[in-house]
Amino acid sequence: MNRLPMRMTPYPCPSGHCKRWLLALPAKQQLVLLDGTHGILARYGSGQEGDKDGPAEQAELNTPSAVVVLADDFYLLDQRGQKLKRVDAVENRLETQLCFPLSWGSAEDLSTDGVGGILISFPEQKSIMQWQPGGALQSWVALPFGPTTLQPWQGGWLVVDGQQGELWGLSCQRERMKLTNGKEKIVQIATMGGQLWASDIDGGLSVAALPTVLSAGMLLELQEYTSHLLDSEGLFCGLPLVVEGLGSSVESGLLLAVTGQVGLFSVHLALGDVTRWQFML
């Protein structure tokens, strides 16, 4: 069960002129809203482990992980609690929307489905489920592997096989295609522009050009960006989780959550510099 900072999710401000991100902190049992200057705008969850809906400062979570934005609301996967929760940013409240059967195992990730709903990956079930607000949870696609990370791409999705470390593509017709041969042992992915960034099980970071349209038979050519990520003091940081977003301190870059340290690192891709965000999560 992951206890590290999870992938960041962009959360546009009403004016559209500011940068904000949502970030789940499983170790702190909270979801935080960050601004472009690395400040914390809001916290959702009291910080106590439990299962309690209500006002954000009183609600209790049990290993929050993935988050997805739908219209004006965002939805949080409470992983160990086996629930999907709606976060009402206007009323500042958390409300349970779905409870998953314990027999399904842990849900792993969330993504939008392109038609106003949410996709939820269940590795132990080797399936992705779909849910529309106000509707029932239903099967969306069965897979020959256990899906972990879900990432929308050009009307389809990129999906990580958590067991083999391979990357697959899913078209909008739910046709699947294998995109890597598994030698990189991918853990997490992020997209930026027309590129795919992937972290591997050994702590490396690779990059590949993504085609406009995913098709069967293609294999992505992942090129090593770094074999081990270093922080600003030259210390080995361990296995990175690639997270999506642009920090205000870089013109273009990825944000990384690093194993063993509850902190964020921004990577300036042009210079290869790694600098730590200096704030307490």
Buried (B, 14 or more C-beta within 10 A) or exposed (E): EBEBBBBBBEBEEEEEEEBBBBBBBBEBBBBBBBBBEBEBEBBBBBEEBEBBBEEBEEBBBBBBBBBBBBEEBBBBBBBBBBBBBBBBBEEBBBEBBBEBEEEBBBBBBBBBBEEEBBBBBBBEBBBBBBBBEEEEBEEBBEBEBBBBBBBBBBEBBBBBBBEBBBBBBBBEEEEBBBBBEEEBBBBBBBBBEEEBBBBBEEBBBBBBEBBEEBEEEEEBEBEEBBEEBBBEEEEEBEBBBBBBBBBEBBEEBBBBBBBEBBBBBBBBBEEEEBBBBEEEB
